[in-house]
Amino acid sequence: MEDSNKALFTIEKNSGELLIVSHSTFKGYNLVDVRTYFKDKLGELHATRKGCCFLPELWEQVVPEINKAIQQIRATTRE
């Protein structure tokens, strides 16, 4: 089986960078990859080292914890 990568959606991080969420396979494992990309002078996208890639089952554990962290940050910044 060939390793592959398929972009699922893109979020503009700032004027020069994009956050791309993709489905990738590596050595037969299905993964969810969240990575920062930048555009060069010709407008071509290039991946940076900034990002993380996990099995979907691990993302299911991580996402709720990130949401809790966001709620805690919002609660402390409202004071």
C-alpha positions as CSV (number, residue, x, y, z in Angstrom):
1,M,0.0,0.0,0.0
2,E,1.3,3.4,-1.0
3,D,1.6,6.2,1.5
4,S,-0.7,9.1,0.7
5,N,-2.1,12.4,1.8
6,K,-5.5,14.0,1.0
7,A,-6.4,17.5,2.2
8,L,-9.8,17.6,4.0
9,F,-10.0,21.3,4.8
10,T,-7.9,24.5,5.0
11,I,-7.9,27.3,7.5
12,E,-6.1,30.6,7.0
13,K,-3.7,30.9,10.0
14,N,-2.4,34.3,9.0
15,S,-1.5,36.3,5.9
16,G,1.4,33.9,5.0
17,E,0.4,30.6,6.5
18,L,-2.4,28.0,6.2
19,L,-3.4,25.3,8.5
20,I,-4.3,22.1,6.5
21,V,-6.1,19.1,8.0
22,S,-5.6,16.0,5.9
23,H,-6.1,12.3,5.9
24,S,-2.9,10.5,5.4
25,T,-1.7,6.9,5.4
26,F,1.7,5.8,6.5
27,K,2.9,2.2,6.6
28,G,-0.8,1.1,6.3
29,Y,-2.0,3.4,9.2
30,N,-4.8,5.9,8.6
31,L,-3.8,9.2,10.2
32,V,-5.2,12.7,10.7
33,D,-2.5,15.3,10.0
34,V,-2.8,19.0,11.1
35,R,0.1,20.9,9.6
36,T,1.1,24.5,8.9
37,Y,1.9,25.3,5.3
38,F,3.4,28.5,3.8
39,K,3.2,30.0,0.3
40,D,6.4,30.8,-1.5
41,K,6.9,33.7,-3.9
42,L,5.3,31.8,-6.7
43,G,2.2,30.9,-4.6
44,E,3.1,27.2,-4.2
45,L,2.3,25.6,-0.8
46,H,5.0,24.0,1.3
47,A,4.6,22.0,4.5
48,T,6.5,23.2,7.6
49,R,7.6,21.1,10.5
50,K,4.9,22.7,12.6
51,G,2.1,20.2,13.1
52,C,1.0,16.9,14.4
53,C,-0.2,13.6,13.1
54,F,-2.2,11.1,15.1
55,L,-4.4,8.0,14.7
56,P,-8.1,9.1,14.5
57,E,-8.7,7.3,17.9
58,L,-6.2,9.5,19.6
59,W,-7.6,12.6,18.0
60,E,-11.0,11.6,19.5
61,Q,-9.3,11.8,23.0
62,V,-7.3,15.0,22.2
63,V,-10.0,17.2,20.8
64,P,-12.3,17.3,23.9
65,E,-9.2,18.1,26.0
66,I,-8.3,21.0,23.7
67,N,-11.9,22.2,23.9
68,K,-11.6,22.1,27.8
69,A,-8.4,24.1,27.6
70,I,-10.1,26.7,25.4
71,Q,-13.0,27.0,27.8
72,Q,-10.5,27.5,30.7
73,I,-8.6,30.2,28.8
74,R,-11.8,32.0,28.0
75,A,-13.0,31.9,31.6
76,T,-9.7,33.3,32.9
77,T,-9.5,36.1,30.4
78,R,-13.0,37.3,31.1
79,E,-12.1,38.2,34.7
